[in-house]
Amino acid sequence: MGEEQRSGGRTASPGPPGPAAQSGHPDRDRWNARYGGGFVPSFDPHRLVVQALSLGLPDGPVADLACGPSGSALLAASTGREVTAVDVSDVALRLLGQEATRLGLTDMITLVEADLTSWRPPEKSFSLVLCTGYWDRELFPPAAQAVIPGGLLGWEAFTDAARRVRPRLCADWSLSPGEPASVLPPGFEVLAELDLPDDENGDKRRLLARRGTD
């Protein structure tokens, strides 16, 4: 399928495994290989979650989509918020779960192994929905609708310009001009939108938007 991007499957709590838990899922296998062996995660939180938490959020949980071994999920959980962390890689989720245990945050983080091409968050369920390093035009609208009134949506992904240095990056996995702000559902206010030029790793765009309370 070309250049890798993260997709995001199975819950760590009891329950049957989802499709991504079955052997042969290409994204799961690819990311498991990336996170296997001697990979050492930094668990540094993304700047978007730091910014979002500093702006004030209504009461409610946080969703971290395509999370990987996420420092963002750990930071949100450390503030007392329940976190749903979603990824296709069971290896990434295991690393995250081990760090959550070490920090005493196990009860605050629900690990969900799921393919984000099919998994959808429930509507109006999260005070913050965060996704960094992944883009899917079919996922973005329901992810935005999962934000509760007054809550925040934070997103970062490669732009079309990144394909100059990442020629294998699929067009469907990169932001077109104006995205993601141009495809926000009605009722969202863009608080910050930032282009991040990078001639070595590929250009990205970052968005932070708040859902209105009406």
C-alpha positions as CSV (number, residue, x, y, z in Angstrom):
1,M,0.0,0.0,0.0
2,G,3.0,2.3,-0.2
3,E,4.4,4.5,2.5
4,E,3.4,3.6,6.0
5,Q,0.9,5.6,8.0
6,R,-0.6,4.4,11.3
7,S,-4.0,2.8,11.5
8,G,-5.3,2.1,14.5
9,G,-7.5,-2.5,17.2
10,R,-8.6,-5.2,20.2
11,T,-9.5,-4.0,23.6
12,A,-7.2,-4.8,26.5
13,S,-10.3,-5.4,28.6
14,P,-12.1,-8.8,28.2
15,G,-13.9,-9.3,25.0
16,P,-13.5,-11.0,21.6
17,P,-10.6,-9.8,19.3
18,G,-11.6,-7.6,16.4
19,P,-10.6,-8.1,12.8
20,A,-7.2,-6.5,13.3
21,A,-6.3,-9.1,15.9
22,Q,-6.4,-11.8,13.3
23,S,-3.1,-12.9,11.7
24,G,-2.2,-11.4,8.3
25,H,-3.6,-7.9,8.9
26,P,-1.0,-5.9,6.8
27,D,-1.1,-2.7,8.9
28,R,-0.9,-4.6,12.2
29,D,2.0,-6.7,10.9
30,R,3.9,-3.7,9.6
31,W,3.6,-1.7,12.8
32,N,4.3,-4.7,15.0
33,A,7.5,-5.1,13.1
34,R,8.3,-1.4,13.6
35,Y,7.7,-1.6,17.4
36,G,9.3,-5.0,17.9
37,G,12.9,-5.9,18.6
38,G,14.9,-3.2,20.2
39,F,12.5,-0.3,19.7
40,V,12.5,2.0,22.8
41,P,9.6,4.5,23.0
42,S,10.2,7.9,24.4
43,F,6.7,8.4,25.7
44,D,7.0,12.1,25.1
45,P,3.5,13.7,24.8
46,H,2.6,15.4,21.6
47,R,2.5,19.2,21.6
48,L,-1.1,19.1,20.6
49,V,-2.2,17.3,23.8
50,V,-0.1,19.7,25.9
51,Q,-1.7,22.7,24.2
52,A,-5.2,21.2,24.5
53,L,-4.9,20.4,28.2
54,S,-3.7,24.0,28.8
55,L,-6.7,25.5,27.2
56,G,-9.3,24.0,29.6
57,L,-11.5,21.1,28.7
58,P,-15.0,20.2,29.9
59,D,-15.2,17.1,32.1
60,G,-15.0,13.9,30.1
61,P,-12.6,11.3,28.7
62,V,-10.0,11.6,26.0
63,A,-9.6,9.5,22.8
64,D,-6.1,9.1,21.3
65,L,-6.5,7.6,17.8
66,A,-3.7,5.8,16.1
67,C,-1.9,6.3,19.4
68,G,1.1,4.0,19.1
69,P,3.1,3.8,22.4
70,S,1.7,7.2,23.3
71,G,3.0,9.7,25.8
72,S,-0.1,11.8,25.0
73,A,-2.4,9.1,26.5
74,L,-0.2,8.9,29.5
75,L,-0.1,12.7,30.1
76,A,-3.9,12.9,29.7
77,A,-4.4,10.0,32.2
78,S,-2.0,11.6,34.6
79,T,-4.3,14.6,34.9
80,G,-7.2,12.3,36.0
81,R,-8.9,11.8,32.7
82,E,-9.9,8.4,31.4
83,V,-8.3,7.7,28.1
84,T,-9.3,5.4,25.2
85,A,-6.1,4.6,23.3
86,V,-6.8,3.1,19.8
87,D,-4.2,1.5,17.5
88,V,-3.9,-1.4,15.1
89,S,-0.7,-2.7,16.7
90,D,-1.0,-4.9,19.7
91,V,2.8,-4.5,20.2
92,A,2.4,-0.7,20.5
93,L,-0.5,-1.1,22.9
94,R,1.5,-3.6,25.0
95,L,4.3,-1.1,25.3
96,L,1.8,1.6,26.3
97,G,0.1,-0.7,28.8
98,Q,3.4,-1.6,30.4
99,E,4.3,2.1,30.8
100,A,0.8,2.8,32.2
101,T,1.3,0.0,34.8
102,R,4.7,1.4,35.7
103,L,3.2,4.8,36.3
104,G,0.2,3.5,38.2
105,L,-2.2,4.6,35.4
106,T,-3.6,1.2,34.3
107,D,-7.1,2.0,35.5
108,M,-7.2,5.2,33.6
109,I,-6.3,3.9,30.1
110,T,-8.4,1.5,28.0
111,L,-6.4,0.0,25.2
112,V,-8.3,-0.8,22.0
113,E,-6.8,-2.7,19.2
114,A,-8.7,-1.7,16.1
115,D,-8.4,-0.8,12.4
116,L,-9.4,2.8,12.1
117,T,-10.6,2.3,8.6
118,S,-13.6,0.6,10.2
119,W,-13.6,1.5,13.9
120,R,-15.6,4.5,14.8
121,P,-15.9,6.4,18.2
122,P,-19.3,7.0,19.7
123,E,-20.8,10.4,19.2
124,K,-20.4,13.2,21.8
125,S,-18.3,11.0,24.1
126,F,-14.9,12.7,24.5
127,S,-13.7,16.0,25.8
128,L,-10.7,15.7,23.6
129,V,-10.2,13.6,20.4
130,L,-6.5,13.5,19.4
131,C,-5.0,12.0,16.3
132,T,-1.4,12.6,15.2
133,G,0.4,10.8,12.3
134,Y,-2.7,9.4,10.6
135,W,-5.2,10.7,8.0
136,D,-8.4,9.1,6.7
137,R,-11.2,11.3,5.2
138,E,-13.8,8.8,6.2
139,L,-12.7,8.8,9.9
140,F,-12.4,12.5,10.3
141,P,-16.1,13.5,10.4
142,P,-17.1,10.8,13.0
143,A,-14.0,11.6,15.0
144,A,-15.1,15.2,15.1
145,Q,-18.6,14.3,16.0
146,A,-17.2,12.2,18.9
147,V,-16.2,15.5,20.6
148,I,-18.7,16.8,23.3
149,P,-19.9,20.4,23.2
150,G,-17.1,22.6,24.4
151,G,-14.5,19.9,23.8
152,L,-11.5,19.9,21.5
153,L,-10.3,18.1,18.4
154,G,-6.6,17.9,17.8
155,W,-5.2,16.5,14.5
156,E,-1.8,16.3,12.7
157,A,-1.0,14.6,9.5
158,F,1.2,14.7,6.4
159,T,0.2,17.1,3.6
160,D,0.3,16.5,-0.1
161,A,3.6,18.4,-0.1
162,A,5.2,15.6,2.0
163,R,5.0,13.3,-1.1
164,R,8.0,15.2,-2.5
165,V,10.2,13.5,0.1
166,R,7.9,10.5,0.7
167,P,7.0,9.4,-2.8
168,R,5.4,6.2,-1.5
169,L,2.9,8.1,0.6
170,C,-0.6,7.4,-0.7
171,A,-2.6,10.5,-1.7
172,D,-5.5,9.2,0.4
173,W,-3.1,9.3,3.4
174,S,-2.1,13.0,3.0
175,L,-4.0,16.2,3.6
176,S,-5.1,18.2,0.5
177,P,-4.9,22.0,0.6
178,G,-7.2,23.4,3.2
179,E,-7.7,20.1,5.0
180,P,-8.5,19.2,7.7
181,A,-10.1,22.6,8.6
182,S,-12.1,22.6,5.3
183,V,-13.9,19.3,6.2
184,L,-14.7,20.2,9.9
185,P,-18.4,19.6,10.6
186,P,-20.5,22.8,11.3
187,G,-20.2,24.1,14.8
188,F,-16.4,23.9,15.2
189,E,-14.1,26.9,15.7
190,V,-10.5,26.6,14.5
191,L,-8.3,27.8,17.4
192,A,-5.0,27.1,15.7
193,E,-3.8,25.8,12.3
194,L,-0.1,25.4,11.6
195,D,1.9,24.1,8.7
196,L,5.1,22.4,9.6
197,P,7.5,22.4,6.7
198,D,10.1,19.6,6.8
199,D,12.2,18.9,3.8
200,E,13.7,15.8,5.4
201,N,10.7,14.0,6.9
202,G,7.8,15.5,5.0
203,D,5.5,18.5,5.6
204,K,2.7,18.2,8.2
205,R,-0.3,20.3,9.2
206,R,-1.6,20.7,12.7
207,L,-5.1,21.6,13.7
208,L,-6.8,22.4,17.0
209,A,-10.5,23.2,17.0
210,R,-13.2,23.6,19.6
211,R,-16.8,22.3,19.3
212,G,-19.4,24.9,20.1
213,T,-21.7,24.5,23.1
214,D,-25.0,25.3,21.2
